[in-house]
Amino acid sequence: MTGGGRRRDEVAGDRVRLVPDDRGGVTVLVDGAPQSHVHPGDPHLLAFEYVAHLALVLRTLTPPPPAPLAVTHVGGAAMTLARWVEATRPGSPQVVLEPDSALTELVRRELPLPRRHRIRVRPVAGEPGTAALRDASADAVVVDAFAGGRVPAGLVTREYLADVARVLRPGGTLLMNLTDEPGLRWVSRVVATVATVATVATAGAEGASYGAPVLLATGEVLKGRRFGNVVLAATRVGGAPLDVAALAREVAREALPTGLRRGADVTRMARSARPLTAADPQPSPAPPGDAWRRT
């Protein structure tokens, strides 16, 4: 493959395909499903809407760019967001938990990471990988992992999100890429789960809890008109809370058709929803037909 904006040739592994486009970008498909889009010559280009929404939240975190942030990514693929963090906050120490070693090897060979980066990829799944991380070691944890087009059940339980709270510094931010059907009933269960994390005691994080979450998505998804991606953001209590006013300003300036749900609107979603636990887990709904997690 070639660098910059030149035309690329398609590259295929056993399960992974790197499919070029005419703009110099590449879509990564795993088992036929798009997992990432990356432009090696322009890490600021975020073609998938949910990735742009994740980046929008990260822009509002303190300290503001270009100050570095310690970010842990649960799920990597082409490491689009990690590349963006490095471009906007140079020198940020980042950990990527990606169990698919073949995928990582192909991506790193064909779509090299930027020079002098501090991105460290660990070939491990989200739950054991998170358990091995140090207490209060991350300013943000981004959960963006899929298996068969669905968010794995183990990554949305109260027990797992309590472990993420342990890894976050006080005031650190949990970010999750979720998918759901119209009505957002499963997302409502995740919101309810985040609200009950304080009831779980884990070594090093007893009493850790999250502030009120906010949700970002396209207007059609938030209004229940179609299946799609929803980004959830919540900060660990004990430090500066999520700056919702700054987030609302970013949403208003966003070129993408982005909506923000917060406050009582989110509280109502969780009121009648049953939290997800290790004893009662549930993955996200399967996408309909040939739909996938890009919105």
ChimeraX attribute file (.defattr): number of C-alpha atoms within 10 A of each C-alpha:
attribute: neighborCount
match mode: 1-to-1
recipient: residues
	/A:1	13
	/A:2	12
	/A:3	15
	/A:4	13
	/A:5	15
	/A:6	15
	/A:7	15
	/A:8	19
	/A:9	13
	/A:10	13
	/A:11	14
	/A:12	14
	/A:13	11
	/A:14	9
	/A:15	11
	/A:16	20
	/A:17	22
	/A:18	26
	/A:19	17
	/A:20	21
	/A:21	17
	/A:22	10
	/A:23	12
	/A:24	18
	/A:25	25
	/A:26	22
	/A:27	20
	/A:28	24
	/A:29	20
	/A:30	20
	/A:31	12
	/A:32	10
	/A:33	18
	/A:34	19
	/A:35	21
	/A:36	23
	/A:37	26
	/A:38	25
	/A:39	24
	/A:40	22
	/A:41	15
	/A:42	15
	/A:43	19
	/A:44	19
	/A:45	16
	/A:46	19
	/A:47	16
	/A:48	16
	/A:49	19
	/A:50	25
	/A:51	22
	/A:52	19
	/A:53	27
	/A:54	21
	/A:55	18
	/A:56	16
	/A:57	23
	/A:58	23
	/A:59	19
	/A:60	19
	/A:61	21
	/A:62	16
	/A:63	11
	/A:64	13
	/A:65	15
	/A:66	15
	/A:67	12
	/A:68	19
	/A:69	23
	/A:70	20
	/A:71	24
	/A:72	28
	/A:73	24
	/A:74	24
	/A:75	21
	/A:76	25
	/A:77	25
	/A:78	26
	/A:79	23
	/A:80	22
	/A:81	24
	/A:82	27
	/A:83	23
	/A:84	20
	/A:85	27
	/A:86	24
	/A:87	17
	/A:88	19
	/A:89	18
	/A:90	18
	/A:91	18
	/A:92	20
	/A:93	19
	/A:94	23
	/A:95	22
	/A:96	25
	/A:97	24
	/A:98	22
	/A:99	19
	/A:100	15
	/A:101	14
	/A:102	14
	/A:103	22
	/A:104	19
	/A:105	12
	/A:106	19
	/A:107	19
	/A:108	13
	/A:109	11
	/A:110	14
	/A:111	21
	/A:112	13
	/A:113	19
	/A:114	14
	/A:115	6
	/A:116	9
	/A:117	16
	/A:118	17
	/A:119	21
	/A:120	13
	/A:121	19
	/A:122	16
	/A:123	15
	/A:124	17
	/A:125	17
	/A:126	23
	/A:127	17
	/A:128	11
	/A:129	17
	/A:130	21
	/A:131	14
	/A:132	10
	/A:133	17
	/A:134	12
	/A:135	17
	/A:136	16
	/A:137	16
	/A:138	25
	/A:139	24
	/A:140	28
	/A:141	26
	/A:142	25
	/A:143	25
	/A:144	21
	/A:145	23
	/A:146	20
	/A:147	10
	/A:148	12
	/A:149	19
	/A:150	18
	/A:151	24
	/A:152	17
	/A:153	18
	/A:154	18
	/A:155	25
	/A:156	27
	/A:157	24
	/A:158	27
	/A:159	22
	/A:160	21
	/A:161	26
	/A:162	28
	/A:163	24
	/A:164	29
	/A:165	33
	/A:166	27
	/A:167	26
	/A:168	29
	/A:169	21
	/A:170	21
	/A:171	22
	/A:172	29
	/A:173	29
	/A:174	24
	/A:175	23
	/A:176	26
	/A:177	22
	/A:178	27
	/A:179	27
	/A:180	24
	/A:181	20
	/A:182	15
	/A:183	16
	/A:184	21
	/A:185	18
	/A:186	22
	/A:187	25
	/A:188	22
	/A:189	22
	/A:190	28
	/A:191	29
	/A:192	24
	/A:193	23
	/A:194	27
	/A:195	20
	/A:196	17
	/A:197	23
	/A:198	18
	/A:199	14
	/A:200	16
	/A:201	14
	/A:202	14
	/A:203	9
	/A:204	14
	/A:205	19
	/A:206	16
	/A:207	15
	/A:208	22
	/A:209	24
	/A:210	25
	/A:211	17
	/A:212	20
	/A:213	23
	/A:214	22
	/A:215	23
	/A:216	25
	/A:217	25
	/A:218	20
	/A:219	15
	/A:220	15
	/A:221	23
	/A:222	22
	/A:223	13
	/A:224	14
	/A:225	12
	/A:226	17
	/A:227	23
	/A:228	24
	/A:229	26
	/A:230	26
	/A:231	24
	/A:232	25
	/A:233	26
	/A:234	24
	/A:235	27
	/A:236	27
	/A:237	22
	/A:238	14
	/A:239	11
	/A:240	13
	/A:241	18
	/A:242	24
	/A:243	13
	/A:244	16
	/A:245	10
	/A:246	14
	/A:247	20
	/A:248	17
	/A:249	11
	/A:250	17
	/A:251	19
	/A:252	14
	/A:253	11
	/A:254	14
	/A:255	8
	/A:256	14
	/A:257	13
	/A:258	21
	/A:259	20
	/A:260	18
	/A:261	16
	/A:262	14
	/A:263	12
	/A:264	9
	/A:265	12
	/A:266	17
	/A:267	18
	/A:268	13
	/A:269	18
	/A:270	20
	/A:271	12
	/A:272	12
	/A:273	17
	/A:274	16
	/A:275	22
	/A:276	25
	/A:277	18
	/A:278	14
	/A:279	9
	/A:280	11
	/A:281	15
	/A:282	19
	/A:283	20
	/A:284	20
	/A:285	18
	/A:286	17
	/A:287	17
	/A:288	10
	/A:289	6
	/A:290	6
	/A:291	13
	/A:292	19
	/A:293	25
	/A:294	17
	/A:295	17
